[in-house]
Amino acid sequence: MNSRKVAIIGAGIGGLTAGYELSQKGYVVTVFEKEKEIGGLLSKFEMAGKNLEKTYHHIFKTDKEIISLIKELGLIDKLKWYKSSTSIYSTDKFYPFNGVIDLLKFEKLDLISKFRLGLVYLWLKFDKNWQKYKKITATDWIKKWAGKRAYEIIWKPLLKGKFHEYYNKVSMAWLWARIHTRGGSKNEKGEEVLGYLDGGFGQINNKLAKNLNVKTLCPSDISLDRATSDFDIVIDTRPIKDVDYIGAVDIVFSSKQSLSNYYWHNINDFKSPFLVMVQHTNLMGNKNYNGKNIYYLGTYVPQNHKYFKVSDKEIEKEWFDYLKKIKPEFDEKQVWEKKVFRFKNAQHIVTTNYKVPSYKVGEKTYRLNFAQIYPEDRGINFAVKEAKKLAMMIG
């Protein structure tokens, strides 16, 4: 029987999946985590009597790895698929943005821009050759093929909201992956559908950790030298020093109010403190949340941004003031619960010179981090895929 000891530093979804895969092979796995709650960006908390993720999550029909894992863990009956809906806030109001009809009605673009934008979407959806996009920026490619007007109105606010000062350095390969992956998540009617686990994705963390020895110990207290002397194999899932990351901040709140008929709202306004508003309960309904509506307001910011220094109340005031501007009917008095979450390393910045970090870094030490996900954007499906790849590599 395999009795080799493995230490995993960090109990995010990647570390937990790697630990689960190796434990299935007989390895004795110990996971070290600095937080009280396991799961990293997928960690859970309670609101409206139910478990929610600290950052908004859903999965696509094309996310084969996470769907397979959910089935293996005995949770497949809880995975439900729902019709998605999207809108864009541009300049002064919200516009539906769910397909060709909505694009044609979108008054911010002229007919030629709409036509070019539609062709670009179809091209990227079906084009499988992502390598040709590696060395060109998303900014340059979109300007050339979709046109400057579509870039300024649609793509620049999203890129800048996601990557801030890095927005014009991001590789088109990253944007290709976003559109190509999402484009395949359809039902039999051709409508976009998204998956959510009844009871929250946090159940995955608990199932993965069931047969692992999880210890609450600050990873910074663990030196690799010490770990390698005590264990046969060490997997380090902490941020990688030579990778640039950007942070994420979000507010989650519950309210009696329904502020929209849509699930996903891109906020295409450079003055907005948040990039997206997600009315979570517009995807699966609010029946399981005691009739409350659940909202996420989220953004990406540099690690030195004020949002990592100021109080929760200061963030709440700034964000709720802006929400009142774009949704005048918003009544803060009807907010029942609210939480602010901050993550300093939430997204790796994929430039045209991006190099995927190596997995093996020593005789018995390995790295596992979402920065190794490329060209796809980081997410739970690809974190699971990378973890399984590493477990296979270790053998």
N, C-alpha and C positions, 0 to 999 in steps of 0.2 A: 504493500500500500504506500502511496506517495505521502510522506509526512514532512515535506519541505515547508519551511515557514516563510510567509510572505508578509511584508509590511506595506500598507498603502497609506500614503500621507494625503488626507483629504477625502471626505465622504460625500462628494458630489455624485451626480448620476453616473459619470464615467468611472470614478473610483469604485463605487458600489457594484457596478456591472462587471468590472474587471475582477473584483473580489468574488462575486458570485460565480463567474465563469471558472475561475481557478479553483474555487472550493468544490465545484462539481467534478473537477479532475483529481481531487484528493488533497490539494494544498491546504495548509492550515493558515488562515488569513486573519490578520489583525489590521483594523482600520483606525487611524488616528484622525480626529476631527476637533477643530478649535471651537466650533459652535455647539450649542446645546441641541439644535435641531439638525438632523442630517439632510442632505439633498442639494446643498449649494443653491444655485439659481432656481432649483425645483423644490426647495424646502417649503414646508407648509406652516400655516397658522390657522386659527379659527375665527370665522366671522359669520354672523347670521346663523349660528348654530352648526355650521359645516366647515370642513377643512377646505382651504384654498391655497393656491401657490402664491408665494411672495411676489413673483413676476408672472405676467399673463402668459398662458401657454395654451396651445391647441396643436393637433397633429393633422397631417394630410394623408390622403389615400395612398400617396406614393411613399410614405414613411414605413417601408417594409420591416426594417430592423426593430423599431419600437413596437410595432403591431405584433410581430413574432414573439418578442419578449413578453408583452402583455398576455398573450395566449399561453406561453410557457409558465407564467406565474399564476395562472388560473384566474385572471381578471378580465378575460375577453368578453364575458357577458355584461360587463360594466362599461365597455367601450361603445359609445353611441355616436352616430353621425348626424350632423345638423346642417341645414342649408345656411350658408354664410351670407352676409350683407355688408356692403362697404359704402362709406360716403367720404367726401373730401371737403374740408373747410378751406375756402380760398377767398381771400380778401374780406368778404363781408357776410358770407353765408355758407351753409352746407349744401353739397350737391351729391345726389346718388351716383355711385360709380361701380356698377355691377355688370356691365356688358356693353355691347355695341350700341344699343338704344340710348343708354345713359351717356355714352361718349358723344354720340351725335347731338344730344341735347345740351351738352356742356358748353355754356355760353362764353367761357373764358378763352376758348380756342377757335380759330377759324377753321373752315372746312378742310383745307389742305393739311393743316397741322393735325387734325383729327384723323385724317386718312393715313398720314405717315405714322402717327402713333399707333394706330391699329395694326398696320403692317409690321411695325417693329415688334409689337407684342406677339403676333403670330410667328414671326421669324424666330424669335428667341425661344418660344414655346416648343418648336419642333426641331430646332438646330441642336444637334448632339455634340458638336465639335467645340467644346469650351476652350480648348488650348489656344485657339486663335485670338481669344480675347484677353489673354494674360498680360500682354505688354502695352495695352492701350487703356487709358483711363475711362471710367464710365462717363465722365463729363464730356470728353472729346467724342466718344462714340455716339452718345445720345444726341449731342448737338448736330453731328454730321447726318445721322440717319432719321431721327425724329424731328429735328429742327430746333432752332433756338427758342422759339415761343413755347413749345411743349417742354423743353428742358427747364426754362425759367418758371413756368407755372406748375408743372407736375414733379419733375425729378430733382431739381436743385433744392427745393425746400426739404425733401425727404433725405437726400444725401447729406445736406448740411445739418439737418436735425439729428441724423444718425452718427455722423463722423466729425462734426464741427470743423475745425481748421484743416482737417485731413480730407475733407469732402472731395476736393478736386484731384486727389492722389489715389483714390480707390480704384482698383482694377475692375475693368468691365467683366472679368470672369466672375467676380462676386455678384454683380447685378444679373448676369446671365443665369447663375444658379438660382437666384431668388425667383425669377420669372419662370424658368424652365421647370423647377420643382413644383411650384404652386399650380402651374398650368394643368397638371395631370390629376388634380384632386377634384374629380367630378362624379356626380351620380348618373343614373341612367338617363336623366333628362338633360344632361350636359351642364347642370348647375354646379357651382363650386360648393363643396361640402367640407366641413372641418370636424375633427374628432375630439371628443372630450370624455374623460373617464368619470363616470358617475361616482361621486365621493372624492374626486380630486386625484391628480397624478402623484400626490405624496404617498399613496398606497404602494406605488412601485418601489419607493425607497425602503419602506418597511419590509416588503417581501424580499428584496435583494439582501437586506442586512440580517435576515432571520438567522442564518447559519454562520454569520461573521462575528468576530470579536471586535466590537466598536468601542473605542475608548475616547473620552473627551479629554483631549490634551492639545494645547496650542501647537500646531505644526511647526511654528518658528522655534519651539523648544526642542525639536528633533533634528539633530545634525545627521547628515547622510552618513558620515563616518560611523557614528554610533549605531545607526539603523543597520548599516551593512555588516556590522560586527555581531549584531543580535539576530539578524534574519538572513535567510538564504537569498531572498530576492526583495528588492525595494522598488516600489512604484510611486513616484512623486507626481502628484496632480496639481501642485501649486503653480501660480503664474510663472512663466518662463522669462528669464531676465532679458534676453535679447529680442523680445517681442513687445511691440507697442500695443497697449490696451486702452480702451476708453471705458468709463464707468456708466452705471445706470442708476436712476432714481425713480421710484414710483410711489404714488399714493393709491391705496385701495380703500374704498369706502362703500358703505351700504346706505340706502335711502329708500323711502317710500316712493319717491318720484321716479318716473320714467322720462328721461330727457331726450330719447330718440327712438326711432323705429329700426335703427341699424345696429349691428354688432361692432363693427370696426370703423373708426373715424381717423383718417389722416388729417393732421392739422398743418396745412401748408401756409404757415404764417411765420415769418422770421421773428416776430415779436412774441410769439407764444412761448411760455416757459416749458411746455410739454409738447412732445412730438405726436402722441397718439392718445385718443380716448377710446377705451374699450368698454362697452356696456355688456359685460360678461353674460348677464342673464338674458340678453336678447339672442343668445345662441341656443341655450337649452331651456330657457324659461326660469321663472323664479319660484316655482312650486317647492323645490328642495331647499330654498333659502328663506323659509318662513314668510314668503310673500315679499321679501325685500329685493330691491334691484342692486346688483353688485357692479361697481365701476373700478376700472384701473385708469389712472392717468400716468403716462410714462415718458421718460426721455433718456437720452444718452448725453453724458457730459464728460469733459476732460477730468482727469483725476485731481487736478488742483482747483476745480470749480468751487464756488461758494457753497453749493448744495452739500458738500461734504464737510462743511464747517459750521453752518448755521443750524439753528434749532428746527425741530419738526414743525413747530408752530409758524415759524417764518416761511417755510416752504408751503405749508397749508394755506396761509394767507395769500401769498403771491399766486399760487395756482388756482385757488378758489375764486380769487378776484378776476382772473382771466377767464375762468369757466363761466362766470356770471356775464362776462362781456359777450362771449359767443353763444351762450345759452341763457338769455335773460330770465328765463323761468326758473333757473336753478335757485333753490332755497336751501341755504346751508343749515337752517334750523331743522330741516327734515333729514339731515345726515345723522344716522344712528351710531355708526362706528367708523373709525378711520385709522389707518396705519400708514406710516412712512417707512419705506425700505430703501437701503442704499447699498450698492455693490461697486467697489472700486475697479474690479476687473471683470467686466461684463461682456466685452466684445473685442476681438483682435482686429487690428486695422490691416486690411489686405491691400497693399499697394501693388504697383506693376512689377516691383522687384521682390515680392514676397517669397520667402523660402520656408517651406514646411519644416518645423523643428523635428529633429531626429527622435526616434523612440528610445534607442539604447544609448546610454551615456556613460556606462561603466561596465565592468565585468559582470556585475549582477544588479545594476541599477537601471531603471527605465523611467521615461517621462510619459505622462498621459495628460493632455490638456486640450481644451477645445480649439486652441490655436493650431492644432494639427488637422483640423477640419478644413479642407480646401478642395475645390473652389466653393463648395456649398457653405452656406452660412451656418454658424454654430446653432445647435438646437438639440433636443433630446434624442431624436432619431440618429443623428450623426455622432453624437457622444456615445451612444450605445454601439454603433458600428465601429468606432475607433477602439472602444474598450474590448470588443470581441476580437478585433484584429490583433491587439496587443496580447491578449490571452493566448491566441493561436501562436503568436511569435514566441512566447515563453515556453509553450508546449505542455 
